[in-house]
Amino acid sequence: MANQILIKNTMQEMKDLSANEVAGLQGTYPVYSGVKLLGYYKEGDTPEPIMYYLSSTDPGPEDGGSVIATGGIKLIHNFVGNVNVLYFGAKGVETGGQPPYPDDYPYLQNALNYCAGKGKCISLPGRKFYSSKTLSIPHDSLGGGIVSEQGSNSYVKSCIELMASSTDLYTIRNYSQGTTFKDVAIRGRSVNIASSVAVLFKRVDEYPNSGDPWKDDLENNIDAVIEGCDFGNAETHLEFWGRQVTIKHNTFSGGHNAMLFKQFNTLGKYGGSARGYRIWNNFFHSFDSGNANRENFALINNKTTDGYGFDIVGNFSDSFNTFFMGNLVNSLVTGNLDYTLLGYFIKSGNIINSNITSNNADHAQRYSDTGTNPPYNSKGAVHADRIDITIISNNNFTTSSGSSILSEGVTNSKIQGNNFNRWGVATVAPVACIVLDSSANTGSKSYGNEIDGNTFYNSLKVGGYLLESGTFDINNFWENGNRIRLESQANLTALLIIRVESELQDIE
């Protein structure tokens, strides 16, 4: 009866078992019950020793961590809980490490493959791991993902970075739903590589309609949680082709899009529009300071035809490009602090049945109106093709080169309790702070709106307007609760103006 164990210092020693040691692990009455491994490349370089046992059935090919082939037999170890990648041979680079850096791609990928179907995450110690290829999270990794061994209290972030020599665009591609990314840093190759992505959430490339609506719908879900992570060094940090994701307490720095939502109509009975995104308490820093094509990018960039159920709460940005771009439907944008942007706070096609409230879009004017870089002013606070059944309330909108709120048509909406401070700072001619009908086509009729309790302060232009509408009539209500405070050099040409056949007329 086995009453001994073999002890090996390294993985290579275990792979080089002698014929007698292999024989001692076999038979009805083996000499050895198993092999204790003290380290991978040297004794003590893994968190703790682990035991390997002879497999009585074929466990599949060797993977360098859970299945080890030696002397015609296979030894296995079944990991409990999350799996530290050091057990699969990943080395990583500790603080102060110098190039050339090891390529940990095969070891990280083997660990991810092992976790698939088991609801396990790979766990990274506090060091940086370089990969020469895109890492793939397999399709059946429900409940899995990538987490930090140290957790959120680690001073040194566990990190995965795509090597500069790689030709791949993605650092990680997630093929599974229900995955977790927690307390890790993920880097791409370069901010300036077009279409480069730190993490791509795309389950399939092509999925024909199977006739089973529930299966099709499943293929279009993501249900991921991204928490406490640090993303950077890619054109886009997170790219989503699906729905239902929680993104909270992360840091995004150095890129063009922090989050990009793509349309995939061939998937699922509900199509591929973005919906159900909870974007809470994230920090955005240093985006697009010198990108001439920044009009196409945003921190939160919705490229789908709809944008149902965005919950954008408590985020902070001191970046340069637009905070949110795309359609907003049945969505909430509240408690966000948006500072020093060159774009817009919100730039939309349609904003429908949404609430934009209690945000501070404090767009500091980086240069004077006549300085060398006048574009360093934000474009505006909320600009949209259409605004319907929406509340814009209790926001602080400070400094915009054009109008603070502008739309081709505003209907059944409320603009209440906002503070408008310094609009039209980069225009030659005076502009209105709020434009209900920006189109020369007066068919884009605005009606049923309430504009009440707002404060208009410190317009820098000589002349200017508070409200412009092509169809201002008894169906739009300008209430008495609005307050106006101007500096001595500023005055109003008129309180309200109305456009009729492309001409502007004062309303006394």
N, C-alpha and C positions, 0 to 999 in steps of 0.2 A: 504494500500500500504506500502511495506517495506520501512522504513526510519531509521532503526537502524542496527548496526552490532554487533555481538558478538565479544568479545575480550578475547583471551586465551593466557596465558603466555607460555605454553609448549604443545608439541604434545600430551602428555598423557592427559592433561586437555581437549583437543579437542576431543580425543577419548572417554572421559567420559562425554560427553554432557548429561544433564538431559533430561527426557522425555519432559518437557515443552520447553526446548531449541530446541530439535529436532522438536517438533510440530511447534515452531515459525519460523522454516526455510521452512516449507511446506505450501501447500495450495495455493489457488488462490491469496490470499492477505497475504503473509507471514509477520511476524513481523520483521524478520531479513533478510537482503539482503545477508548476508554471514558471515564468521568467519575470523577475523584477527588474525593471529598467530604471536606472538612476539618473539618466540624462539623455539628451538627443545627440549632441555633438561632443559634449563633455559632461562629466558628472556634475549634477546640480544646476544645469542650465534650463531645466523645466521646473514648473512650480513645485512639484513633488514627485517622488517615484510612483510608477504605476505598474500594475501586473498584467501580463499577457498569458493567455491560456490556449492550449491546443484546440483547434476547431474540429468538431466531429463531422461537420458538413462543409461544403465549399462556400465560403463567405463572399466569394467574388474576388476580383483582382486586388492586388496589393495597392494600397493608397498612401503608404508611408506613415500612417498614424494608427488607424484602427485595425488594419489587416496587414500583416507582415509575412512575407514568404521567406522561408529559410530551410535549406536541406530537404526539399521535397514536401514540407509540411507548411501549414499556415497557422500563425498565432493571431489571436484577436484580443482586442480590448474594447469593451463597451463603455463609452463615456457617460457619466451621469451629469445632467444639467448642461450648461453651456460648455463649449469646447475651446480651450486655449490653443491658439494656432501654433504655439511652440511645440506642442506634442506632435504636430504634423511636419515639423522641420523648418518652419518659418524662422528667420533670424531677426529681421528688423534692424534698425539703426537706433542706438540709444543717443541721448543728448550729447552733442560734441563729436559724433561719428563723422568720419571723413570719407569722400568717394575714393575708389569706386564702390557704389552701393550694391548689395546683393539683390538679385531678382527673386522675389518671394512668390511670384505668380503660381508655380505648380503646387506649392505647399498650401497657399491660401485657397486655391481652387479645390484641392483635395478635401480640405476641411469643410468648405461650403457644400461640396457634393455629399460628404458623410452626413451632414446635418439635414439634408433634404429628406422630407418625409418623416422626420422625427420630432419636429417642433422645437429644434434646438438652434441657438445662435452661435456663430463663432465669436470668440472673445479675444480681444487684442490687449496685450500688456502695454504699458506706457512707453511706446517707441514708435518710430515711423517704419512702415513697410512699403517697399517699392515693388511695382508690378509692371512687367513689360507688355502685358496684354490686358484686355478688358476682363474683369472678373464677373462671372455670371452666377446669380442666385437662381438655382433651378426652379422649375415650374411648380414643384410640389413642396415648397419650403414654407408652407403655412405655419405661422408661429415662430419662424426662424428669423435670421437677419444677422446684423453685425453690432456688437456692443463692446464697451470698454471693460477690461478686467478690473480697473481701478474705480470705475464709476465716475460720477460727476465731481468728486472731490479731488481727483488727480490733478496735480499742477501741470504735468506733461500729458498732452492729449495723445491718445492712441490714434495713429494716422495711417491711411492708405493713400499713396500717391502714384499716379501713372508716370512711368519713367519718361524723361525727355526724349529718349531714343525710340520710344514706341511710335508706331504709325496708327494706332487705334484712336478713335474719337472719345470713347467712353471709358471712365475709370471703372465703373460698376454698372452692370445691367441687371435689373431685377425682373425676372420672369414670373415671379410668384405674387399672389395676393397675401395679405395678412402678415407682412414682414415688419421688422423693427430695426431702426437705426438709432442707437442711443450712445451719447457721450463719446463719439468718435469724430475725427477730422478726416475729410475726404478731399483730395486735390486732383485736378486735371493736369494736362501737360502745359497749357498756356492760355491766358486770357484771350490772346490774339489769334487763336486757331478757330476758324469759323466752324460752327456746329459742334464744338467740343462741349462735353457734358460730364459733370462729376458723377451723377447717378441718374440713369435712365430707367424710368418705371414704365416698361412696355412689355406686356405679357406675351404677345405674339405679333408677328409681322403681318401674317395673313390668316384669317380665320373665316372660312366660308360659312354661310348660314346653314346650320346643321338641321334646322327644323325643330330643334328643342330649345324653346325660348329661355328656359332656365339655365341651360348650359351656355348658351350664347351670352346671356347676361353675366354669368360668372366669369367668362373670359374677359369681360370689359371692366371688372372691378379691380381695385387695388387694396383698399382697406389697410394702408400702411400707417405706421407711426414713426415720425422723425423727430427726435427730441434731444436737446442738449448737444447738438453736433456743430461742427465748424466746417464750412464749405468755402472753397476758393480755387483760383487758378484755372478757371474754365470760362468759356463764353456764357454757358448756362450751368447753374449749379444743380438744379433739380428739374427734370423734364418728365411730365406726366402724360400718359395716354390712358386715362381711366378716371375713376371717381373715388370719393370717400377716403380722404387722407387727413391726418392730424399732423401739423407742422408747428412745433412749439419750442421756445427757449433755445433757438439756434442762432448762430452767427454766420452771416454771409458777407464776404468781402472780396473785392477784386474780380469783377466780371461785368457782363452786360445784362443778363437776366438772372435774378436769384431763383425764380420759379417760372417755368414755361409750361402752359397747358395746351395740348395739341388735340385736334379733332381726328377721330378715327371712326367714321360712319359705318364701316363694314363690320364693326364688332358690336354684338349685343342687341337685344331687342329695343333698347333705349338709345341706340346710336352711341356716339363717342363724345358728347359734350361734357365739359367739366361741370362737376356738381359735388356738393357736400365736402368742401374744403375748409378745415378749421385752421386758420393761420394766426397763431397767438404768440405775442410777446417775443418776437424775433428782433434781432439787431442787424441792420444793413449798413455797410460801411464801404466808402470809396469805390463806387460804381461809375464807370463811364466818364471819367474826368476829361478825357481827350478824344472821345469817339465821335467822329463826324457823322456817323450813321445812327446816333442815339435815338432818333425819332422812332425806330423800330423796336426799341428795347424798353424794358420796364423791370422794376424789382419783382412785381407780381404781374405776369404777362399772360393774359387769357386770349389765346388764338382760336378758341372754339366759337361756334355760332351762338352759343348761349353760355351763361355763367350762373347756374342755379346754386343757391345756397352757399355762397362764399361768406364765411364768418371771419372777418379780418379785424382783430382786436389787439390793442395794446402793443403795437410794434413801434420800433424806433428806427429812423433812418437819418443819417447825415451824408447821404450819397448825392449823386448829381443827376441821375435820370428819373424818369417818371415813376411814381410810387405804384399806381395800378393802371393797367391798360387793358381794355376789352369790355365786353358786355357784363353788366351786373343785373341779375334777376333774382328777386326774393333773397336779397343779401343784406348783410349788416357790415358797415365799416365804422368803427368807433374806437375812441381812445388811442388813436395813433398819433405819434409825433414825427413830423416830416420836415426835415431841416435842410436848407441849402440845395434844393434841386434846380436843375436846368430845364426840366420838362414840366409835367403837370402833377398835381396830387392825384387826380383821377381823369383819365382820358378814355372815353367810352363811345361805342356806337349807341347802344341802348342802355338806359338805367331805368328799370321797371320794378315797382313795388319793393323798393329798397329803402334803407335808412342809413344816412350818412350823418353821424352825429358825434359831437364832443371830440373832434379831431383838432390838432394844432398843426396847421400847415404854415410853419414859420419860415418862409423862403427868404432868407437873408440876401439882400442885394450885394453881390460880391464886388461890384464896381459901380462907379457913378454912371448916370445916364449917358454922359458924353465920354466915358472912359474908353480905353483901348479894347475892352472886351464886353460891350453892352449885352451880348447874348447871355452873360452870366446872371440872368434873371429868370425866374420860373415863368412858364408860359401862362399859367392860370391854375385855379384851384379845382374846379369841376367843369370840364368841357365835354359835351356829349351831342350826338346827333339828335337824340330824343330822350326826354325825361318824362316819365309818367308814373303817377301814384307813388311818389317818392318824397321823403322828408329829408331836408337838408337843414339841420338845426344845431345851434349851440357850438358852432365851429369857430375857430380863429383862423382867418385867411389873411396872411400878411405878405405883401409885396408880390405882384405879378406884372409881367410885361404887358399883358393885355387885360381882358375882362376877368374878373374872379370867377363868375359863373356864366357860361355861354352854352346855348343850345339852339338848334334849328326849330325846336318845338317843345314847350313845357306844358304838360296838362295834368290837372288834378293833383298838384303837388304843393308842398309847403316849404317856404324858405323863411325860417324863423329863428330869432335869437342869435344870429351870427354876428361876429365882429369882422368887418371888412376894413383892412388897413393898407393903404397905398396900392392902388391898381393903376394900370396903364403907365408904368414908370419907364418903359422903353419904347413908347410910341410917340410919334410927332404930333399927330392929331389927338384930341381928347377922345376917350372911349368911355362907354358905360361900364359900371361895376357889374351889373347883372344884365345879361342880354337874353331875352326869352325867345326871340325869333332872329337867328343870325342869318337866315337865308333870305335872299332877295325875293324869293318866291313866297308871297304872302299866303300861299295855300297851306304852309306849315303853321297852322293856327294854334295859338296858345290860349288856353282857357282853364277856368276852374282852379286858379292858383291863389294861395294866400301868402303875402309877403309882409311880415309883421315882426316887430320887436328887434330889428337888426340895428347895428351901430355902424355908420360909415365915417371913417376917420382918416384925416391926413392924406388926401389925394394930392400928389405932387404936381399936378398939371394946373395950368391956368385955364380954366374951363373944364368941363367934364360932366358926366351924367351919372345918376345913380341907377336908373333903369331904362332899358331900351326894349321896345316891343313893337312888332309889326301889327299886332292885333290887340292892343291894350283897350279893354272896354269894361263894361260892368261885370263881365265874367271873371275878371282878374281883380283881386282886392289888394290895394295898397293901404295898409292900416295906419292909424295915427301913432302906433307905438315905435316907429322907426326913428332913430336919432342920428343927427348929422353934426360932425365936428371937423372943421377944416383949419389948416394952418393959415397964417396971414397971406401967404403968397398964392393960395389956392382959392378958387371960387367955382361955383357951378354955373355953366351956361344955361342949364335948365334942370329942374328936378327930374322930369321924365320926358322922354321923347318917343314919338311914334313914327314908324316908317310907313308911308303910303306910296306905292308905285316908285319905290327906291328913293323917295325924298324924305327928309327928316323934318318933322314939325314939332314945335314945342307944345307941351300941354301946360297951360297956365295953372 
